Amino acid sequence: MDDRPDTRPEIEPYYWDLEGNWDDVPIINSKDKPDLIICDPPYFDKKADEYAKQSISGLSKTDYLKFLERFFLFLKKISKKKTRFVFINADWRDFQNCPADKEDPEQAVLLVDYYEIVKKTGWTLTHIIQAPLSSERFNAGVVAAMQKKKILGVVSRYVMILK
Ligand SMILES: C[S@@+](CC[C@H](N)C(=O)[O-])C[C@H]1O[C@@H](n2cnc3c(N)ncnc32)[C@H](O)[C@@H]1O
């Protein structure tokens, strides 16, 4: 989201505001429709402290899911028949602190919750690709802490391909 017009002019930062009407998004007036849309949103409130203040990771679970539903409908509006929509996501659970038998499903946002929204908004799933977390991210220290607290870890992201 850093604006770097000198080195990466093709990256145009844009903040999606849950309250906004999204009529001013540049692509709305474009004659060309995208071939590919890649969406890699925050996985609920994970890393909320690291992202900008307006990040959707600051939303409640209900608003976060509402935002995605509205966003996926918007993407349909700007897509053509052959557009492929790639959605990167991961199960959100408190997998760094919460022992497995104390996990509260009301708090979690799982792959199936994302899938329900993509389905409801009219996208059709063609592939799910598993993208395991790297050993930098899922290192021995993290694993040892999980063993100690009897945590069942989240070891992968998923890439859903939709049309
Ligand atoms: C999982 S990261 C994606 C990182 C990206 N794939 C990359 O390689 O830089 C999620 C990103 O979504 C951005 N984000 C969160 N809420 C947003 C919003 N309302 N509008 C635009 N971007 C948002 C965050 O700032 C963060 O950079």
PDBQT file of the ligand as one rigid body, heavy atoms in Angstrom, charges set to zero:
ROOT
HETATM    1  C1  LIG A 201      -2.247 -10.191   3.374  1.00  0.00    +0.000 C 
HETATM    2  S1  LIG A 201      -1.756  -8.519   2.970  1.00  0.00    +0.000 S 
HETATM    3  C2  LIG A 201      -1.479  -8.597   1.266  1.00  0.00    +0.000 C 
HETATM    4  C3  LIG A 201      -0.072  -8.343   0.905  1.00  0.00    +0.000 C 
HETATM    5  C4  LIG A 201       0.168  -8.262  -0.617  1.00  0.00    +0.000 C 
HETATM    6  N1  LIG A 201      -0.210  -9.489  -1.282  1.00  0.00    +0.000 N 
HETATM    7  C5  LIG A 201       1.648  -7.974  -0.835  1.00  0.00    +0.000 C 
HETATM    8  O1  LIG A 201       2.366  -8.884  -1.272  1.00  0.00    +0.000 OA
HETATM    9  O2  LIG A 201       2.065  -6.849  -0.536  1.00  0.00    +0.000 OA
HETATM   10  C6  LIG A 201      -3.264  -7.639   3.079  1.00  0.00    +0.000 C 
HETATM   11  C7  LIG A 201      -3.177  -6.206   2.572  1.00  0.00    +0.000 C 
HETATM   12  O3  LIG A 201      -4.498  -5.641   2.497  1.00  0.00    +0.000 OA
HETATM   13  C8  LIG A 201      -4.388  -4.259   2.758  1.00  0.00    +0.000 C 
HETATM   14  N2  LIG A 201      -5.724  -3.710   3.124  1.00  0.00    +0.000 N 
HETATM   15  C9  LIG A 201      -6.408  -3.922   4.251  1.00  0.00    +0.000 A 
HETATM   16  N3  LIG A 201      -7.574  -3.232   4.253  1.00  0.00    +0.000 NA
HETATM   17  C10 LIG A 201      -7.614  -2.561   3.073  1.00  0.00    +0.000 A 
HETATM   18  C11 LIG A 201      -8.551  -1.668   2.473  1.00  0.00    +0.000 A 
HETATM   19  N4  LIG A 201      -9.648  -1.310   3.121  1.00  0.00    +0.000 N 
HETATM   20  N5  LIG A 201      -8.284  -1.181   1.244  1.00  0.00    +0.000 NA
HETATM   21  C12 LIG A 201      -7.129  -1.545   0.609  1.00  0.00    +0.000 A 
HETATM   22  N6  LIG A 201      -6.208  -2.377   1.121  1.00  0.00    +0.000 NA
HETATM   23  C13 LIG A 201      -6.435  -2.880   2.342  1.00  0.00    +0.000 A 
HETATM   24  C14 LIG A 201      -3.374  -4.202   3.894  1.00  0.00    +0.000 C 
HETATM   25  O4  LIG A 201      -2.801  -2.922   3.985  1.00  0.00    +0.000 OA
HETATM   26  C15 LIG A 201      -2.371  -5.258   3.468  1.00  0.00    +0.000 C 
HETATM   27  O5  LIG A 201      -1.354  -4.693   2.700  1.00  0.00    +0.000 OA
ENDROOT
TORSDOF 0
